[in-house]
Amino acid sequence: MLRLLETACAIAAILLAALLVLATDHATLLATYHNGALTRALTLLTAVCAAWLLLRRKRTGRPVPACLAVPLLVLGACTLTLAARTL
């Protein structure tokens, strides 16, 4: 069951990141950023990525590799910065 949840989180994270990068043009992304609507999308992406890494750690019992933890921390910092700017 954990493996299925881990796979679902991984697929959701990849799809969300691909949609943010590939499906939006620069002007739309900039307008979304200025409206404050980008914060919700980044919060969702951060939560899905964190769930994926936590499920992976629980399943394998090994620590999360730095190549996966560092981007998650950067994404979390960006999300918190955007959330603070919209308040």
N, CA, C and O atoms as a GROMACS GRO file, in nm:
protein
  348
    1MET      N    1   0.081  -0.119   0.000
    1MET     CA    2   0.000   0.000   0.000
    1MET      C    3   0.086   0.127   0.000
    1MET      O    4   0.055   0.224  -0.068
    2LEU      N    5   0.197   0.124   0.079
    2LEU     CA    6   0.285   0.240   0.081
    2LEU      C    7   0.350   0.264  -0.054
    2LEU      O    8   0.370   0.378  -0.096
    3ARG      N    9   0.383   0.156  -0.121
    3ARG     CA   10   0.445   0.168  -0.253
    3ARG      C   11   0.349   0.233  -0.353
    3ARG      O   12   0.390   0.313  -0.436
    4LEU      N   13   0.221   0.198  -0.344
    4LEU     CA   14   0.121   0.258  -0.432
    4LEU      C   15   0.104   0.407  -0.402
    4LEU      O   16   0.097   0.488  -0.495
    5LEU      N   17   0.099   0.444  -0.274
    5LEU     CA   18   0.090   0.585  -0.238
    5LEU      C   19   0.214   0.661  -0.281
    5LEU      O   20   0.205   0.774  -0.329
    6GLU      N   21   0.331   0.600  -0.265
    6GLU     CA   22   0.456   0.662  -0.306
    6GLU      C   23   0.458   0.686  -0.457
    6GLU      O   24   0.500   0.792  -0.503
    7THR      N   25   0.412   0.589  -0.532
    7THR     CA   26   0.406   0.603  -0.678
    7THR      C   27   0.308   0.712  -0.718
    7THR      O   28   0.336   0.792  -0.807
    8ALA      N   29   0.193   0.716  -0.652
    8ALA     CA   30   0.094   0.820  -0.683
    8ALA      C   31   0.148   0.960  -0.653
    8ALA      O   32   0.126   1.053  -0.730
    9CYS      N   33   0.219   0.975  -0.542
    9CYS     CA   34   0.278   1.105  -0.508
    9CYS      C   35   0.386   1.143  -0.608
    9CYS      O   36   0.397   1.259  -0.647
   10ALA      N   37   0.467   1.046  -0.650
   10ALA     CA   38   0.572   1.075  -0.747
   10ALA      C   39   0.512   1.119  -0.881
   10ALA      O   40   0.560   1.214  -0.942
   11ILE      N   41   0.410   1.050  -0.925
   11ILE     CA   42   0.346   1.086  -1.052
   11ILE      C   43   0.280   1.223  -1.041
   11ILE      O   44   0.290   1.305  -1.133
   12ALA      N   45   0.213   1.249  -0.929
   12ALA     CA   46   0.149   1.380  -0.911
   12ALA      C   47   0.253   1.492  -0.908
   12ALA      O   48   0.230   1.598  -0.966
   13ALA      N   49   0.366   1.470  -0.843
   13ALA     CA   50   0.471   1.572  -0.836
   13ALA      C   51   0.528   1.600  -0.975
   13ALA      O   52   0.551   1.715  -1.011
   14ILE      N   53   0.551   1.496  -1.051
   14ILE     CA   54   0.606   1.513  -1.186
   14ILE      C   55   0.506   1.584  -1.276
   14ILE      O   56   0.544   1.673  -1.352
   15LEU      N   57   0.378   1.546  -1.267
   15LEU     CA   58   0.277   1.612  -1.350
   15LEU      C   59   0.259   1.759  -1.312
   15LEU      O   60   0.246   1.844  -1.400
   16LEU      N   61   0.257   1.789  -1.182
   16LEU     CA   62   0.242   1.928  -1.140
   16LEU      C   63   0.361   2.013  -1.186
   16LEU      O   64   0.344   2.124  -1.234
   17ALA      N   65   0.482   1.959  -1.170
   17ALA     CA   66   0.601   2.033  -1.213
   17ALA      C   67   0.601   2.052  -1.364
   17ALA      O   68   0.635   2.159  -1.414
   18ALA      N   69   0.563   1.947  -1.438
   18ALA     CA   70   0.559   1.958  -1.584
   18ALA      C   71   0.454   2.060  -1.628
   18ALA      O   72   0.478   2.137  -1.722
   19LEU      N   73   0.340   2.061  -1.563
   19LEU     CA   74   0.237   2.160  -1.598
   19LEU      C   75   0.284   2.302  -1.570
   19LEU      O   76   0.258   2.393  -1.649
   20LEU      N   77   0.352   2.321  -1.458
   20LEU     CA   78   0.402   2.455  -1.425
   20LEU      C   79   0.508   2.501  -1.524
   20LEU      O   80   0.513   2.619  -1.560
   21VAL      N   81   0.592   2.410  -1.569
   21VAL     CA   82   0.703   2.448  -1.656
   21VAL      C   83   0.662   2.452  -1.803
   21VAL      O   84   0.695   2.547  -1.874
   22LEU      N   85   0.592   2.351  -1.848
   22LEU     CA   86   0.566   2.336  -1.991
   22LEU      C   87   0.435   2.396  -2.040
   22LEU      O   88   0.427   2.443  -2.153
   23ALA      N   89   0.333   2.396  -1.956
   23ALA     CA   90   0.200   2.435  -2.003
   23ALA      C   91   0.170   2.583  -1.987
   23ALA      O   92   0.062   2.628  -2.027
   24THR      N   93   0.260   2.659  -1.929
   24THR     CA   94   0.235   2.801  -1.910
   24THR      C   95   0.342   2.883  -1.980
   24THR      O   96   0.459   2.846  -1.981
   25ASP      N   97   0.301   2.992  -2.038
   25ASP     CA   98   0.400   3.081  -2.096
   25ASP      C   99   0.444   3.181  -1.990
   25ASP      O  100   0.384   3.190  -1.882
   26HIS      N  101   0.548   3.255  -2.020
   26HIS     CA  102   0.609   3.343  -1.922
   26HIS      C  103   0.513   3.453  -1.875
   26HIS      O  104   0.509   3.484  -1.756
   27ALA      N  105   0.437   3.511  -1.965
   27ALA     CA  106   0.346   3.620  -1.929
   27ALA      C  107   0.236   3.571  -1.835
   27ALA      O  108   0.200   3.641  -1.739
   28THR      N  109   0.182   3.454  -1.861
   28THR     CA  110   0.078   3.398  -1.775
   28THR      C  111   0.134   3.364  -1.638
   28THR      O  112   0.070   3.390  -1.536
   29LEU      N  113   0.252   3.307  -1.635
   29LEU     CA  114   0.315   3.272  -1.508
   29LEU      C  115   0.345   3.397  -1.426
   29LEU      O  116   0.328   3.397  -1.304
   30LEU      N  117   0.390   3.502  -1.491
   30LEU     CA  118   0.418   3.628  -1.422
   30LEU      C  119   0.290   3.692  -1.368
   30LEU      O  120   0.289   3.743  -1.257
   31ALA      N  121   0.184   3.688  -1.447
   31ALA     CA  122   0.056   3.743  -1.401
   31ALA      C  123   0.002   3.662  -1.283
   31ALA      O  124  -0.052   3.720  -1.188
   32THR      N  125   0.016   3.532  -1.287
   32THR     CA  126  -0.029   3.447  -1.178
   32THR      C  127   0.051   3.476  -1.052
   32THR      O  128  -0.003   3.478  -0.941
   33TYR      N  129   0.180   3.499  -1.069
   33TYR     CA  130   0.266   3.534  -0.956
   33TYR      C  131   0.222   3.666  -0.893
   33TYR      O  132   0.214   3.676  -0.771
   34HIS      N  133   0.194   3.765  -0.974
   34HIS     CA  134   0.154   3.895  -0.922
   34HIS      C  135   0.016   3.891  -0.857
   34HIS      O  136  -0.011   3.968  -0.765
   35ASN      N  137  -0.072   3.804  -0.902
   35ASN     CA  138  -0.205   3.790  -0.842
   35ASN      C  139  -0.202   3.709  -0.713
   35ASN      O  140  -0.298   3.711  -0.637
   36GLY      N  141  -0.094   3.639  -0.687
   36GLY     CA  142  -0.083   3.558  -0.567
   36GLY      C  143  -0.139   3.418  -0.581
   36GLY      O  144  -0.144   3.344  -0.483
   37ALA      N  145  -0.181   3.381  -0.701
   37ALA     CA  146  -0.240   3.248  -0.721
   37ALA      C  147  -0.134   3.139  -0.735
   37ALA      O  148  -0.166   3.021  -0.727
   38LEU      N  149  -0.011   3.177  -0.756
   38LEU     CA  150   0.096   3.078  -0.772
   38LEU      C  151   0.130   3.011  -0.639
   38LEU      O  152   0.183   2.900  -0.637
   39THR      N  153   0.100   3.077  -0.529
   39THR     CA  154   0.132   3.024  -0.397
   39THR      C  155   0.059   2.892  -0.372
   39THR      O  156   0.117   2.799  -0.318
   40ARG      N  157  -0.067   2.885  -0.411
   40ARG     CA  158  -0.143   2.761  -0.389
   40ARG      C  159  -0.085   2.645  -0.468
   40ARG      O  160  -0.076   2.533  -0.418
   41ALA      N  161  -0.046   2.672  -0.592
   41ALA     CA  162   0.012   2.565  -0.675
   41ALA      C  163   0.145   2.517  -0.618
   41ALA      O  164   0.173   2.397  -0.614
   42LEU      N  165   0.227   2.611  -0.573
   42LEU     CA  166   0.356   2.571  -0.515
   42LEU      C  167   0.339   2.502  -0.380
   42LEU      O  168   0.416   2.412  -0.347
   43THR      N  169   0.239   2.541  -0.304
   43THR     CA  170   0.212   2.473  -0.177
   43THR      C  171   0.170   2.329  -0.202
   43THR      O  172   0.214   2.238  -0.133
   44LEU      N  173   0.085   2.309  -0.300
   44LEU     CA  174   0.043   2.174  -0.336
   44LEU      C  175   0.161   2.091  -0.385
   44LEU      O  176   0.175   1.975  -0.346
   45LEU      N  177   0.245   2.149  -0.469
   45LEU     CA  178   0.362   2.078  -0.519
   45LEU      C  179   0.457   2.043  -0.405
   45LEU      O  180   0.512   1.933  -0.402
   46THR      N  181   0.479   2.135  -0.312
   46THR     CA  182   0.566   2.109  -0.198
   46THR      C  183   0.510   1.997  -0.111
   46THR      O  184   0.585   1.909  -0.068
   47ALA      N  185   0.381   1.999  -0.085
   47ALA     CA  186   0.319   1.895  -0.003
   47ALA      C  187   0.327   1.758  -0.068
   47ALA      O  188   0.354   1.658  -0.001
   48VAL      N  189   0.305   1.753  -0.198
   48VAL     CA  190   0.312   1.624  -0.269
   48VAL      C  191   0.455   1.571  -0.269
   48VAL      O  192   0.478   1.452  -0.248
   49CYS      N  193   0.552   1.659  -0.292
   49CYS     CA  194   0.692   1.616  -0.291
   49CYS      C  195   0.734   1.568  -0.152
   49CYS      O  196   0.804   1.468  -0.139
   50ALA      N  197   0.693   1.641  -0.048
   50ALA     CA  198   0.727   1.600   0.088
   50ALA      C  199   0.664   1.465   0.122
   50ALA      O  200   0.728   1.380   0.184
   51ALA      N  201   0.539   1.446   0.083
   51ALA     CA  202   0.473   1.318   0.108
   51ALA      C  203   0.544   1.205   0.035
   51ALA      O  204   0.561   1.095   0.090
   52TRP      N  205   0.586   1.231  -0.087
   52TRP     CA  206   0.658   1.130  -0.164
   52TRP      C  207   0.788   1.091  -0.093
   52TRP      O  208   0.817   0.972  -0.079
   53LEU      N  209   0.865   1.190  -0.048
   53LEU     CA  210   0.992   1.159   0.018
   53LEU      C  211   0.971   1.090   0.153
   53LEU      O  212   1.046   0.999   0.188
   54LEU      N  213   0.868   1.131   0.227
   54LEU     CA  214   0.841   1.066   0.355
   54LEU      C  215   0.796   0.922   0.336
   54LEU      O  216   0.837   0.833   0.411
   55LEU      N  217   0.712   0.897   0.238
   55LEU     CA  218   0.669   0.760   0.211
   55LEU      C  219   0.786   0.674   0.163
   55LEU      O  220   0.796   0.557   0.198
   56ARG      N  221   0.875   0.734   0.085
   56ARG     CA  222   0.994   0.661   0.038
   56ARG      C  223   1.083   0.623   0.156
   56ARG      O  224   1.135   0.512   0.163
   57ARG      N  225   1.100   0.719   0.247
   57ARG     CA  226   1.184   0.692   0.364
   57ARG      C  227   1.120   0.584   0.452
   57ARG      O  228   1.190   0.496   0.503
   58LYS      N  229   0.989   0.592   0.471
   58LYS     CA  230   0.922   0.492   0.554
   58LYS      C  231   0.931   0.353   0.493
   58LYS      O  232   0.949   0.254   0.564
   59ARG      N  233   0.919   0.345   0.361
   59ARG     CA  234   0.922   0.215   0.293
   59ARG      C  235   1.062   0.154   0.295
   59ARG      O  236   1.077   0.035   0.322
   60THR      N  237   1.164   0.236   0.266
   60THR     CA  238   1.299   0.182   0.254
   60THR      C  239   1.374   0.180   0.387
   60THR      O  240   1.460   0.096   0.407
   61GLY      N  241   1.341   0.272   0.478
   61GLY     CA  242   1.412   0.279   0.604
   61GLY      C  243   1.545   0.353   0.596
   61GLY      O  244   1.614   0.367   0.697
   62ARG      N  245   1.580   0.399   0.478
   62ARG     CA  246   1.706   0.473   0.460
   62ARG      C  247   1.677   0.622   0.460
   62ARG      O  248   1.565   0.664   0.432
   63PRO      N  249   1.779   0.702   0.492
   63PRO     CA  250   1.759   0.847   0.487
   63PRO      C  251   1.737   0.894   0.344
   63PRO      O  252   1.779   0.830   0.248
   64VAL      N  253   1.672   1.007   0.332
   64VAL     CA  254   1.645   1.066   0.201
   64VAL      C  255   1.777   1.121   0.146
   64VAL      O  256   1.847   1.193   0.216
   65PRO      N  257   1.812   1.088   0.020
   65PRO     CA  258   1.937   1.140  -0.036
   65PRO      C  259   1.933   1.292  -0.052
   65PRO      O  260   1.827   1.352  -0.071
   66ALA      N  261   2.050   1.352  -0.042
   66ALA     CA  262   2.060   1.498  -0.050
   66ALA      C  263   2.013   1.551  -0.185
   66ALA      O  264   1.961   1.662  -0.194
   67CYS      N  265   2.031   1.472  -0.292
   67CYS     CA  266   1.989   1.518  -0.425
   67CYS      C  267   1.837   1.532  -0.434
   67CYS      O  268   1.788   1.599  -0.526
   68LEU      N  269   1.762   1.472  -0.343
   68LEU     CA  270   1.617   1.489  -0.338
   68LEU      C  271   1.574   1.584  -0.228
   68LEU      O  272   1.474   1.655  -0.242
   69ALA      N  273   1.648   1.587  -0.118
   69ALA     CA  274   1.610   1.671  -0.004
   69ALA      C  275   1.638   1.819  -0.029
   69ALA      O  276   1.558   1.904   0.010
   70VAL      N  277   1.749   1.851  -0.093
   70VAL     CA  278   1.786   1.991  -0.116
   70VAL      C  279   1.685   2.062  -0.206
   70VAL      O  280   1.642   2.172  -0.173
   71PRO      N  281   1.645   2.003  -0.321
   71PRO     CA  282   1.542   2.071  -0.402
   71PRO      C  283   1.409   2.089  -0.327
   71PRO      O  284   1.340   2.189  -0.348
   72LEU      N  285   1.374   1.994  -0.242
   72LEU     CA  286   1.251   2.008  -0.164
   72LEU      C  287   1.262   2.124  -0.066
   72LEU      O  288   1.166   2.200  -0.048
   73LEU      N  289   1.377   2.139  -0.003
   73LEU     CA  290   1.397   2.251   0.088
   73LEU      C  291   1.392   2.385   0.014
   73LEU      O  292   1.337   2.482   0.065
   74VAL      N  293   1.449   2.390  -0.105
   74VAL     CA  294   1.445   2.513  -0.185
   74VAL      C  295   1.302   2.544  -0.226
   74VAL      O  296   1.258   2.658  -0.218
   75LEU      N  297   1.229   2.442  -0.269
   75LEU     CA  298   1.089   2.460  -0.305
   75LEU      C  299   1.006   2.507  -0.186
   75LEU      O  300   0.920   2.593  -0.199
   76GLY      N  301   1.032   2.450  -0.070
   76GLY     CA  302   0.962   2.493   0.050
   76GLY      C  303   0.994   2.638   0.086
   76GLY      O  304   0.904   2.712   0.127
   77ALA      N  305   1.119   2.677   0.072
   77ALA     CA  306   1.157   2.816   0.100
   77ALA      C  307   1.090   2.912   0.002
   77ALA      O  308   1.044   3.018   0.042
   78CYS      N  309   1.085   2.875  -0.125
   78CYS     CA  310   1.016   2.959  -0.225
   78CYS      C  311   0.868   2.970  -0.193
   78CYS      O  312   0.810   3.078  -0.205
   79THR      N  313   0.806   2.862  -0.152
   79THR     CA  314   0.664   2.864  -0.117
   79THR      C  315   0.638   2.954   0.003
   79THR      O  316   0.544   3.033   0.003
   80LEU      N  317   0.723   2.942   0.106
   80LEU     CA  318   0.705   3.027   0.223
   80LEU      C  319   0.727   3.174   0.190
   80LEU      O  320   0.658   3.261   0.244
   81THR      N  321   0.823   3.203   0.103
   81THR     CA  322   0.848   3.342   0.062
   81THR      C  323   0.728   3.398  -0.012
   81THR      O  324   0.685   3.510   0.014
   82LEU      N  325   0.674   3.321  -0.107
   82LEU     CA  326   0.556   3.367  -0.180
   82LEU      C  327   0.435   3.383  -0.088
   82LEU      O  328   0.357   3.477  -0.103
   83ALA      N  329   0.420   3.291   0.007
   83ALA     CA  330   0.308   3.301   0.099
   83ALA      C  331   0.321   3.426   0.186
   83ALA      O  332   0.221   3.493   0.215
   84ALA      N  333   0.442   3.458   0.228
   84ALA     CA  334   0.463   3.577   0.310
   84ALA      C  335   0.438   3.704   0.231
   84ALA      O  336   0.390   3.803   0.287
   85ARG      N  337   0.468   3.702   0.102
   85ARG     CA  338   0.447   3.822   0.020
   85ARG      C  339   0.299   3.848  -0.006
   85ARG      O  340   0.260   3.963  -0.024
   86THR      N  341   0.218   3.743  -0.008
   86THR     CA  342   0.076   3.761  -0.036
   86THR      C  343  -0.004   3.801   0.086
   86THR      O  344  -0.120   3.843   0.074
   87LEU      N  345   0.054   3.789   0.205
   87LEU     CA  346  -0.019   3.826   0.328
   87LEU      C  347  -0.023   3.974   0.348
   87LEU      O  348  -0.080   4.022   0.447
   0.00000   0.00000   0.00000
